[in-house]
């Protein structure tokens, strides 16, 4: 699985003008299941996100996790993280099939919550507008296969 994590002071996801998920300080996690991914990759990614030390400690160093700071996560499905960009038009054939992606997206959100992170979500496959304030800015790329 792939994820793009952004540290935020606040974020929301809106569908047709209605806010469906919203958090204060924490992380926005754009997540994509890849072909061949399963619950093991989802669980690994959730553990990694929960424990990733990207928040400042008292000395101003990135040394605290979202769990340590009591932050939340806004988890949004983002199949475009599977983009293959050899040409000018990206291809997405390496993304998991929609039914598999939906299951792994839900598994990831539940696994992240099981680590003690309050989780808000978007809607899998929906056309969403994501708003956030990227704090830092801090943006981290994770891939369970890397």
N, C-alpha and C positions, 0 to 999 in steps of 0.2 A: 504494500500500500504506500501511497505517497501522500504527503501533507505539506502545506505551506502554513507556517505558524507566524502570526503577527501579534506582538505584544500591544495591548490597547488600554486606553483609559476608559473606553466605552464603545459599544458596537451594537448594531441591530441589523435584522434582515426583514425586508418588507416584500410582500406579494400583493399586487394590485392595490397598493396604497394602505395595506393593513400590516402592522408590525406583527410578525409571527414568532420572533425570537429576539431577545435583547439581554445584554449584560452590561455591568459596570466594568471595573478594572479586571483585566485577565488576558485571555488570548482568543483570537479568532483562528480557527483551524479549518482551512479549506482542505478537504480530504477526497481522495480518489482511490477506488479499488482497481487493481490491475488484474489482467488475466492470470489465473493460477493462484491468486491470493485466497486465503482462507482465514478462519478465526485466529490462527496462530499469528499471522501478520497483523491482524487487527488488534489483538491483545498486546503485541510488542509495541505497536505504534501508540496505543493508549498509555502504556506504562512510560514510554519515552516522553510523550507530551506532558504527562503529569509531573515527571521528575526533571524535566529540562530546566536548567538553572539560568534563566534569562531575565530575572528581576533583580534589581539592585539590593544589596545588603546595606548595613549602616555605614560602611566605608565607601559606598557608591559603586561597588563592583558587582557585575552580574554573577550572583552567587546564590540566588533563591529561586525556588520553583513556584509555579502557580499554586500548588498546594501550600507551600510555606507562607505565601502572602495572603492566602484566603481568597484568591481570585476565582473567576468563573471562566467557562469556555463557551464560545459560540461556534458550533460545529456546522459547517455548510458543505454539502456535496458539491464537488467541482471536477467533473470528468475531464475538463480541459487540461488538468495536470498530466494527463497521459499523452499530451500532444507530441507527435513526431514531426519535426520541422526540417526535414531534408530539403524540401521545396519551399515555395512561398505560401502554400495552402496547407495548414496543419492537418494531420490525420490522427485518428483516435482509435485505431484498431487494436491497440494494446490494452485499452481499458476493459475492465470486466464487463460482461453482459449486464444489462440493466437489472435483471432480477437478482443476480449475484451482488452487484454493486449496492442495491437497496438493502440487502440483508447485512452486508459487511459495514455499511454506513451506520445502520442501527446498532450493530454489535459494537462498533468503535465508540459510539456515543455512550452506550451502556457501560462499556468497560472503563471509559474515562470517568464516568460518574462513580463507578465502584472504587476508584482511587481517591474519592473524596472531593472531586471537582464538581461544583454545580454546573450543569450543562443545559444550554438552550440550543435549539436547532433551527435550521431552515426546513424546507420541504424537499425531499429527494426528487430530482427531475423537474422541479418547478423553475419558472423564470423569476429570479429573485434579484432584488436590489440590496446589496450589502453596504452598509455605512459603518465606518470605524475611524477612530483617531489612532493612528499607528504611533505608539509611544516609543520614542527614541530617535529615529525609527529603528525597530528591531524586527527583522523578518528572517526566519530560519526555514530551510528546506530539509525535509526528512523523507527517506525512502527506505522501506523495510528490507529492500534487496541490496542496498548500498553498504 
